[in-house]
Amino acid sequence: MLSELDCLRNLLSEAYNGQAMGGEAVALVMTTPVTTCAADADIISIAESMLENKQRRRPVVDQGKLVGQITCRQLLGALLDFES
């Protein structure tokens, strides 16, 4: 998965080292391994895992296929709705 932080980290490194910016292959810059969650996973477990891994979003997969992503904002909204 290629995140904004991956891009920023790489561009800053290239700028600092006097290299042409943006020339690296995605495979060399992206985060691996990718942590995913199942579409039927409970939001508390996902939220705890995202906090532990310092992630703001998580890909959602179903039978090995990407079906979406869950974000911290969505989790916060769901938890706040649950409390109401």
Phi, psi and omega in degrees: 000134178257115182256168175300320179295322176301313180297313181298315180301315181292315181296320177296319179296315179295318179296316181298322183269007177070025180266160174296131184278138175087014184268352183283149174289145180306318182301333180274344186252330188291158177286129173220149349287161181270127175271125181240174173222158178278154180298335182258013179290150180280145188291333178295314179297318179297314181299315179298316180295319179295322177296314181298323184264004180052051179247144178261343177211157183219129176295142178251127181238150176225117182054043177079002180249139177292124179243355179163197175213154177244139182244163176302319180300317178294320178296317177300315179299317180295318179293321178293320176297323180295322181288335184286000000 
